Amino acid sequence: MVSFPAWFTETIQGRLVVVSALIEHQSEPRHAFDEERKAFQALFASMDIARKPEFENWEDKLSLKQSVLYERLYLQGLKDGMQLANAFTPPSVLSD
């Protein structure tokens, strides 16, 4: 198994935090994040956990929000990985 230096692991973790925040605030399907937040607020407005329909609604919205977040993280990770691989690839003699 390949062991990465601590600085590299910290850099990747920092990038994950930054990208996650950007996705949550600038994501195209913004409604997924807004709906989850509203459902969560409605759930805990009365602090009555017995309100099962509200809990299930919030849980559904949270699941959608997380799906969007994971999809965006995957795509951004793929882009970052391709840029990193391209940066370390020596120029081809045939590219001229």
Secondary structure per residue as TSV (DSSP state, phi and psi in degrees):
chain	resnum	aa	ss	phi	psi
A	1	M	-	360.0	138.2
A	2	V	-	-78.2	132.7
A	3	S	-	-105.9	125.0
A	4	F	-	-92.4	146.4
A	5	P	-	-63.7	153.0
A	6	A	H	-57.1	-40.4
A	7	W	H	-62.4	-35.6
A	8	F	H	-70.1	-44.7
A	9	T	H	-61.4	-43.3
A	10	E	H	-64.6	-38.2
A	11	T	H	-64.5	-44.6
A	12	I	H	-65.0	-42.3
A	13	Q	H	-64.5	-39.8
A	14	G	H	-62.8	-41.7
A	15	R	H	-62.7	-39.9
A	16	L	H	-61.4	-42.2
A	17	V	H	-63.7	-45.9
A	18	V	H	-64.1	-47.1
A	19	V	H	-65.4	-39.4
A	20	S	H	-60.4	-44.2
A	21	A	H	-64.4	-42.3
A	22	L	H	-63.4	-42.0
A	23	I	H	-62.5	-44.5
A	24	E	H	-65.9	-32.7
A	25	H	H	-94.2	-20.8
A	26	Q	H	-124.1	11.6
A	27	S	-	-66.0	140.6
A	28	E	S	-61.2	-47.6
A	29	P	-	-81.5	61.7
A	30	R	H	-54.5	-31.3
A	31	H	H	-59.2	-30.4
A	32	A	H	-61.9	-40.2
A	33	F	H	-75.8	-40.7
A	34	D	H	-66.4	-42.6
A	35	E	H	-64.7	-38.8
A	36	E	H	-64.2	-43.9
A	37	R	H	-62.7	-44.0
A	38	K	H	-65.2	-41.3
A	39	A	H	-64.6	-38.1
A	40	F	H	-65.7	-43.2
A	41	Q	H	-63.5	-41.0
A	42	A	H	-65.4	-37.5
A	43	L	H	-61.4	-45.8
A	44	F	T	-98.3	10.2
A	45	A	S	-62.4	-38.8
A	46	S	S	-104.6	-7.7
A	47	M	-	56.7	29.6
A	48	D	-	-106.3	98.4
A	49	I	T	-65.0	-17.7
A	50	A	T	-66.5	-9.0
A	51	R	-	-80.0	70.5
A	52	K	H	-58.0	-41.6
A	53	P	H	-59.2	-38.7
A	54	E	H	-66.9	-38.1
A	55	F	H	-65.0	-44.9
A	56	E	H	-63.3	-38.5
A	57	N	H	-62.7	-47.4
A	58	W	H	-61.8	-41.4
A	59	E	H	-61.9	-40.2
A	60	D	H	-62.9	-44.1
A	61	K	H	-66.4	-38.1
A	62	L	H	-63.8	-41.5
A	63	S	H	-61.4	-43.4
A	64	L	H	-63.2	-44.3
A	65	K	H	-59.5	-45.6
A	66	Q	H	-65.8	-36.3
A	67	S	H	-61.4	-45.1
A	68	V	H	-62.3	-45.5
A	69	L	H	-60.3	-47.9
A	70	Y	H	-65.1	-37.5
A	71	E	H	-63.2	-46.1
A	72	R	H	-66.2	-39.5
A	73	L	H	-62.6	-41.8
A	74	Y	H	-61.7	-48.0
A	75	L	H	-63.6	-41.7
A	76	Q	H	-67.1	-38.7
A	77	G	H	-62.9	-39.1
A	78	L	H	-63.5	-45.0
A	79	K	H	-62.7	-46.4
A	80	D	H	-61.2	-42.0
A	81	G	H	-63.4	-40.1
A	82	M	H	-66.5	-39.4
A	83	Q	H	-65.6	-40.7
A	84	L	H	-65.1	-44.9
A	85	A	H	-63.3	-39.9
A	86	N	H	-65.4	-36.5
A	87	A	H	-66.9	-30.2
A	88	F	H	-95.7	-2.6
A	89	T	S	-85.1	126.4
A	90	P	-	-66.5	147.1
A	91	P	-	-62.0	142.4
A	92	S	-	-84.2	143.9
A	93	V	G	-72.1	-22.2
A	94	L	G	-82.4	-9.7
A	95	S	G	-76.0	-8.9
A	96	D	-	-79.5	360.0
